[in-house]
């Protein structure tokens, strides 16, 4: 049985997270619509988690990002990345549960994800498009899902999912990595 614990990410984790994301999703991941919502924006610091083994080796990572649905603040879940050889051992599920619980505890009201419906439905995510939410760019509509972290938080909320520009320019790991490579 796999032993791991979840802790907040530290700046030292950044060097291990980027290669993990490449192993899980490939470098073309940066072309996906959700990356345009995150580019140049810092993740929500209190909602960045690492699953690590007893020697503090990174096994999985989860981050949340600030977004808006029109004028309504929300958070974007992802990327969720689990070391490929460690998949199907509960790491991702534990991180998502932990992240959602911490998001609630920190007062967030709405969470959006672009991911497989069968994976996220057990956490309470529901299809976002029938509820009037739209994400720019190419996206399979069934992958766009929303979760009310507070009952009724979605009431009256409709429209375009956008970057939260209040944190623009703060930089994210991808932006820092791209700048270092340039």
N, C-alpha and C positions, 0 to 999 in steps of 0.2 A: 504494500500500500504506500502510495506517495505521501510524503510529509512535506507540507509547505505552509508558509504563513503569508499574510497580506500586509503590506506596509505602504505608506505614502512614498511616492517616487522622490528621489533626491537628484540634485544636479549630476551626481556621479553616475546615475543610471542612464543618462542620455547616450553615452557611448555604446551601451549594449542594446538600447531600444531600437535605434535606427537599423542596425543589421538584423534584429529580430523581425522588424516590419518588412524588410526586404525578403527575408526567408519565407515569411508567411504570405505576402501579397505581391512580391516582385517590385522592381523599381518603377514599373508603369503605374503603380498605385497612385502616384502623384498626379496622374491625369484624370482621376475620378472626380466627379462633381463635389463630393464631400470635402476633398482636399482644397478646393477653391474657397470653401467656407472657412477653412482653418488657416490658410496661407497667410502668414504675417500676423497672426493672432496668437496670443499665449493661451494655453489650456487653462482651465480653472484649477489653480494650484492645489486646493484642498480636495480635488477630485481626480488626482492622478495617482494610480496605484500600481504596485509591482507585486507579483506573486513570486516568492523566492524560496529556495530550499534552505536547509539548516546552515549552509556555508554562505548564505546571502547571494547565491547565484540566481540571476534572473531567469525565471521560467515562463512568465507571462506578464503582459502589460495592458493597462486600460487607462484611457484618458477621456475627459469630457471637455467640451469647448463651449464658450459662450456664443449663442446665436440669438436671433430675434425672429418672431413670426409677426411680420409687420412691426408694430410697436411693442409687442409683448415679449419680454425676455424669456429665454428658454435655454436649455443646454443640449448639446449634440453628443451622443455616446459614440465613442470610437476614436481611433481604432482599438479593437480588442484583438490582441495577438498572443497566441500560445505557441511556444517552441514546438515545431512540428512533431518531434519524437515524443512529446509530452501530451499530445492531444487525447481527448476522450478519457481523461482522468479527473475531470471536475474542476480544473483550474479556471477555465473561462466562466463556467457557471458561478463559481465562488466569487470571482472578480465582479461579475455583473451584479449579483445579489448585494455584495458589499458596496459597490459604487452607487446603486440605486438607494440603498439605505442611507448612505452618507449624503447623497444629494438631498434627500428628504430632510435629514437632520440639519443640513446647512440652509434650509429654506427655499430650495429650488422648487418650482411648481410644475414645469413641463419638461419632458425629455423626448428628443427625437432621435431616431436611429435609421440608418440605411443598412439593412441586413436581411438575412434569411428569415421570413416570417415564422417558420417552424421553430427556429432557435429562440426568438425573442418573445413569442406569444406567451410562454409560461410565466414570464415576468409581468404580464399585464399589458404589453404593447398591443396596439390595435392599428389597423390600416389608417394612414393619415389622409390619403387622397379623398376618400368618401367624406371626411370631416372638413374638407375645404382647405387642406394644406397643400402647398405646391413648392417644389424645390426646383431651382433653375438647372438647366443643363440636361444632358442625357442621364436618365435614371429609369430603371424598371419600376413602375408605380407600386407594385406589390411590395417592394423592398422598403418603401418609405413608411415608417410607423411612428406612432406617438404614444407616450405614456403620461397620464396625469399623475404627478407625484402628490398632488393635493386634489381630493375629489372636487370636481366642478371647475378645475383650472382651465379646461379647454372650452368651457361655455363662452360662446361669442367670439372665440379666436378663430380667425380664418386668414388665409392669404399666403404671401410669399415668405419662405424661409430664407433668411439673409444672414450675412456675416454681422457680427456685433462689432461695429467699427469703433466703439468706445475703447477697445483694447488694441486697435490697429497700430502697427508699427512697433509693438512690444516684442515681436519676434517669436517664432516657435522653433522647435528643434529642426524641422525641415528647412526653414528659411536660413537658419544659422549654418546648417550643413551645406546647403546650396551655395551660400556666400563663401564659405571656406573653400569649396571646390573651384570657385570661379577664379 
